[in-house]
Amino acid sequence: MRITNARESTIPADVVSVAEAKLHCRIDHATEDVLIARLLGVARKQCEQISQWAYTSRVMVSHVDCWPRGGCWELPYPPLQSVTSIVYTDEAGDQSTWDAANYVVDTYSTPGRILIKSGVSWPSETLQVGASIAITYVAGFGTEDDVPDTYKQAMLLLVGHLYENRESVVVQQGIGLVEVPQAVEWLLLTDRVN
């Protein structure tokens, strides 16, 4: 069962520094450092959304409504480093943590998976209606030095575009509307997790 939602539980480390972004944009003053830092945050989030990868390590939480019909869950935003816990809420509102001895964490697959062990069954309690299972895990390549250059370059291109085009729509004479550079999508879609 592929899980499609994940929320950051911790703030990830920077992927690209303000100094790198300023060098890319050919900015030689500190007047707009706060703006550049904000653009880097936006670029990271957007690039991760397009590529479907988590760049630097962070704790993620995915919520699901039911146990998978098959023997595994696929977690969004690889690479998966580890699973911290699987907590479920029964119809009475009581929470329980499913014992890690019941499952195997596959960090080698992309996306990473949680597989039920042979001879083990999913919990039999009736679950609370809605997102009653919370899976907490760590995802990301590691530190900024571990993030592939492809993703860093895509972020720099997007920061440069956002810095130069500060309106939602920019009309250039003889060209028309200016969109996010195709190079950003090209870099991010090369190994997107489907």
C-alpha positions as a LaTeX table, in Angstrom:
\begin{tabular}{lrrr}
\hline
Residue & $x$ (\AA) & $y$ (\AA) & $z$ (\AA) \\
\hline
Met1 & 0.00 & 0.00 & 0.00 \\
Arg2 & 1.53 & 3.27 & $-1.09$ \\
Ile3 & 1.17 & 6.08 & 1.41 \\
Thr4 & 0.85 & 9.48 & $-0.23$ \\
Asn5 & 0.90 & 11.88 & 2.71 \\
Ala6 & 3.76 & 12.86 & 4.98 \\
Arg7 & 4.27 & 15.86 & 7.19 \\
Glu8 & 7.62 & 17.15 & 8.44 \\
Ser9 & 7.80 & 16.78 & 12.20 \\
Thr10 & 11.22 & 18.45 & 12.44 \\
Ile11 & 12.68 & 21.31 & 10.44 \\
Pro12 & 15.21 & 20.00 & 7.92 \\
Ala13 & 18.69 & 21.46 & 7.67 \\
Asp14 & 19.55 & 23.81 & 4.82 \\
Val15 & 20.47 & 22.18 & 1.53 \\
Val16 & 22.04 & 25.26 & $-0.03$ \\
Ser17 & 23.55 & 28.13 & 1.96 \\
Val18 & 22.63 & 31.78 & 1.56 \\
Ala19 & 26.24 & 32.39 & 0.42 \\
Glu20 & 25.90 & 29.78 & $-2.36$ \\
Ala21 & 22.59 & 31.26 & $-3.49$ \\
Lys22 & 24.03 & 34.79 & $-3.52$ \\
Leu23 & 26.98 & 33.59 & $-5.59$ \\
His24 & 24.59 & 31.90 & $-8.05$ \\
Cys25 & 22.46 & 35.06 & $-8.30$ \\
Arg26 & 25.55 & 37.31 & $-8.49$ \\
Ile27 & 24.51 & 39.28 & $-5.40$ \\
Asp28 & 27.40 & 40.99 & $-3.62$ \\
His29 & 25.57 & 42.74 & $-0.75$ \\
Ala30 & 23.86 & 41.60 & 2.46 \\
Thr31 & 20.74 & 43.77 & 2.09 \\
Glu32 & 18.54 & 40.91 & 0.88 \\
Asp33 & 19.96 & 37.99 & 2.88 \\
Val34 & 16.62 & 37.47 & 4.68 \\
Leu35 & 14.82 & 37.34 & 1.33 \\
Ile36 & 17.38 & 34.87 & $-0.06$ \\
Ala37 & 16.99 & 32.64 & 3.02 \\
Arg38 & 13.20 & 32.67 & 2.59 \\
Leu39 & 13.52 & 31.87 & $-1.13$ \\
Leu40 & 15.80 & 28.94 & $-0.28$ \\
Gly41 & 13.12 & 27.53 & 2.04 \\
Val42 & 10.48 & 27.91 & $-0.65$ \\
Ala43 & 12.77 & 26.38 & $-3.28$ \\
Arg44 & 13.61 & 23.38 & $-1.07$ \\
Lys45 & 9.97 & 22.67 & $-0.35$ \\
Gln46 & 8.94 & 23.07 & $-3.99$ \\
Cys47 & 11.83 & 20.97 & $-5.32$ \\
Glu48 & 11.13 & 18.20 & $-2.80$ \\
Gln49 & 7.46 & 18.30 & $-3.78$ \\
Ile50 & 8.28 & 17.94 & $-7.48$ \\
Ser51 & 11.02 & 15.31 & $-7.09$ \\
Gln52 & 9.26 & 13.46 & $-4.23$ \\
Trp53 & 12.57 & 13.05 & $-2.35$ \\
Ala54 & 13.49 & 14.31 & 1.14 \\
Tyr55 & 16.84 & 16.06 & 0.84 \\
Thr56 & 18.31 & 16.51 & 4.32 \\
Ser57 & 17.38 & 14.24 & 7.24 \\
Arg58 & 14.19 & 14.98 & 9.13 \\
Val59 & 11.47 & 13.23 & 11.09 \\
Met60 & 8.33 & 12.64 & 9.03 \\
Val61 & 4.86 & 11.48 & 10.10 \\
Ser62 & 2.40 & 9.79 & 7.75 \\
His63 & $-1.21$ & 9.14 & 8.74 \\
Val64 & $-3.30$ & 6.35 & 7.24 \\
Asp65 & $-6.85$ & 5.11 & 7.74 \\
Cys66 & $-6.29$ & 1.35 & 7.73 \\
Trp67 & $-3.79$ & $-1.50$ & 7.77 \\
Pro68 & $-2.53$ & $-2.42$ & 4.30 \\
Arg69 & $-4.30$ & $-5.23$ & 2.47 \\
Gly70 & $-0.97$ & $-6.64$ & 1.38 \\
Gly71 & 2.08 & $-7.17$ & 3.48 \\
Cys72 & 3.68 & $-3.74$ & 3.28 \\
Trp73 & 3.50 & 0.04 & 3.30 \\
Glu74 & 5.58 & 2.22 & 0.97 \\
Leu75 & 6.58 & 5.46 & 2.68 \\
Pro76 & 6.74 & 8.76 & 0.79 \\
Tyr77 & 9.77 & 11.02 & 0.50 \\
Pro78 & 12.73 & 8.64 & 0.33 \\
Pro79 & 15.38 & 7.79 & 1.13 \\
Leu80 & 14.02 & 6.06 & 4.22 \\
Gln81 & 16.56 & 5.87 & 7.05 \\
Ser82 & 14.52 & 4.28 & 9.86 \\
Val83 & 11.05 & 3.86 & 11.33 \\
Thr84 & 10.60 & 5.28 & 14.82 \\
Ser85 & 7.09 & 4.02 & 15.62 \\
Ile86 & 3.72 & 2.87 & 14.36 \\
Val87 & 0.98 & 4.12 & 16.67 \\
Tyr88 & $-2.68$ & 3.26 & 16.10 \\
Thr89 & $-5.89$ & 4.47 & 17.73 \\
Asp90 & $-8.78$ & 2.05 & 18.32 \\
Glu91 & $-12.47$ & 2.98 & 18.17 \\
Ala92 & $-12.47$ & 3.72 & 21.92 \\
Gly93 & $-9.77$ & 6.34 & 21.37 \\
Asp94 & $-7.00$ & 4.33 & 23.04 \\
Gln95 & $-3.57$ & 4.50 & 21.43 \\
Ser96 & $-1.19$ & 1.56 & 21.13 \\
Thr97 & 2.27 & 1.25 & 19.64 \\
Trp98 & 2.69 & $-1.70$ & 17.32 \\
Asp99 & 5.78 & $-3.65$ & 18.36 \\
Ala100 & 8.75 & $-3.22$ & 16.01 \\
Ala101 & 9.38 & $-6.97$ & 16.33 \\
Asn102 & 6.34 & $-7.46$ & 14.06 \\
Tyr103 & 7.78 & $-5.75$ & 11.01 \\
Val104 & 10.91 & $-5.25$ & 8.91 \\
Val105 & 12.05 & $-1.84$ & 7.70 \\
Asp106 & 13.36 & $-1.95$ & 4.13 \\
Thr107 & 15.64 & 1.06 & 3.64 \\
Tyr108 & 17.12 & $-0.30$ & 0.40 \\
Ser109 & 13.99 & $-0.01$ & $-1.74$ \\
Thr110 & 12.81 & 3.25 & $-3.24$ \\
Pro111 & 10.46 & 4.18 & $-1.76$ \\
Gly112 & 11.33 & 2.60 & 1.57 \\
Arg113 & 8.93 & 0.02 & 2.92 \\
Ile114 & 7.56 & $-1.46$ & 6.12 \\
Leu115 & 6.95 & $-5.18$ & 5.66 \\
Ile116 & 5.01 & $-7.40$ & 8.01 \\
Lys117 & 7.04 & $-10.41$ & 9.20 \\
Ser118 & 6.03 & $-13.92$ & 8.21 \\
Gly119 & 3.50 & $-15.41$ & 10.59 \\
Val120 & 2.48 & $-12.04$ & 12.03 \\
Ser121 & $-0.95$ & $-10.46$ & 11.63 \\
Trp122 & $-1.94$ & $-6.82$ & 11.65 \\
Pro123 & $-3.62$ & $-5.78$ & 14.92 \\
Ser124 & $-7.25$ & $-6.95$ & 15.07 \\
Glu125 & $-8.76$ & $-4.05$ & 17.05 \\
Thr126 & $-11.31$ & $-1.96$ & 15.20 \\
Leu127 & $-9.65$ & 1.32 & 14.32 \\
Gln128 & $-11.02$ & 4.77 & 14.99 \\
Val129 & $-12.59$ & 6.38 & 11.93 \\
Gly130 & $-10.19$ & 8.58 & 9.95 \\
Ala131 & $-6.42$ & 8.75 & 10.04 \\
Ser132 & $-6.03$ & 6.34 & 12.93 \\
Ile133 & $-2.50$ & 5.06 & 12.25 \\
Ala134 & 0.55 & 7.35 & 12.58 \\
Ile135 & 3.87 & 6.17 & 11.18 \\
Thr136 & 6.84 & 8.21 & 12.40 \\
Tyr137 & 10.07 & 7.78 & 10.46 \\
Val138 & 13.34 & 9.45 & 9.49 \\
Ala139 & 13.89 & 10.29 & 5.82 \\
Gly140 & 16.49 & 12.16 & 3.80 \\
Phe141 & 19.95 & 11.74 & 2.32 \\
Gly142 & 21.64 & 13.01 & 5.51 \\
Thr143 & 23.45 & 16.35 & 5.72 \\
Glu144 & 23.63 & 18.98 & 2.98 \\
Asp145 & 26.88 & 17.38 & 1.80 \\
Asp146 & 24.98 & 14.14 & 1.08 \\
Val147 & 22.31 & 15.77 & $-1.13$ \\
Pro148 & 22.96 & 15.11 & $-4.84$ \\
Asp149 & 24.15 & 18.14 & $-6.82$ \\
Thr150 & 21.20 & 17.77 & $-9.21$ \\
Tyr151 & 18.79 & 18.82 & $-6.47$ \\
Lys152 & 21.03 & 21.64 & $-5.27$ \\
Gln153 & 21.28 & 23.00 & $-8.81$ \\
Ala154 & 17.51 & 22.84 & $-9.25$ \\
Met155 & 17.09 & 24.81 & $-6.03$ \\
Leu156 & 19.60 & 27.43 & $-7.18$ \\
Leu157 & 17.81 & 27.82 & $-10.52$ \\
Leu158 & 14.49 & 28.26 & $-8.75$ \\
Val159 & 15.93 & 30.77 & $-6.26$ \\
Gly160 & 17.42 & 32.75 & $-9.16$ \\
His161 & 14.09 & 32.74 & $-10.97$ \\
Leu162 & 12.13 & 33.81 & $-7.87$ \\
Tyr163 & 14.69 & 36.50 & $-7.05$ \\
Glu164 & 14.51 & 38.01 & $-10.53$ \\
Asn165 & 10.73 & 37.61 & $-10.92$ \\
Arg166 & 9.06 & 38.84 & $-7.75$ \\
Glu167 & 5.52 & 39.01 & $-9.12$ \\
Ser168 & 3.24 & 36.03 & $-9.68$ \\
Val169 & 3.02 & 36.83 & $-13.39$ \\
Val170 & 5.72 & 38.63 & $-15.33$ \\
Val171 & 5.05 & 39.78 & $-18.86$ \\
Gln172 & 8.09 & 40.31 & $-21.03$ \\
Gln173 & 7.69 & 42.31 & $-24.19$ \\
Gly174 & 7.57 & 40.06 & $-27.22$ \\
Ile175 & 7.78 & 36.88 & $-25.09$ \\
Gly176 & 4.63 & 36.75 & $-22.99$ \\
Leu177 & 4.39 & 35.17 & $-19.56$ \\
Val178 & 7.54 & 34.00 & $-17.79$ \\
Glu179 & 7.19 & 30.59 & $-16.10$ \\
Val180 & 9.38 & 28.60 & $-13.74$ \\
Pro181 & 12.38 & 27.50 & $-15.80$ \\
Gln182 & 11.94 & 24.13 & $-17.49$ \\
Ala183 & 15.44 & 23.23 & $-16.33$ \\
Val184 & 14.16 & 23.01 & $-12.74$ \\
Glu185 & 11.57 & 20.37 & $-13.65$ \\
Trp186 & 14.03 & 18.59 & $-15.92$ \\
Leu187 & 16.52 & 18.24 & $-13.06$ \\
Leu188 & 13.90 & 17.13 & $-10.55$ \\
Leu189 & 11.94 & 14.68 & $-12.70$ \\
Thr190 & 14.93 & 12.59 & $-13.79$ \\
Asp191 & 14.49 & 10.17 & $-10.88$ \\
Arg192 & 11.16 & 11.19 & $-9.37$ \\
Val193 & 9.57 & 8.64 & $-7.10$ \\
Asn194 & 6.24 & 7.65 & $-8.66$ \\
\hline
\end{tabular}
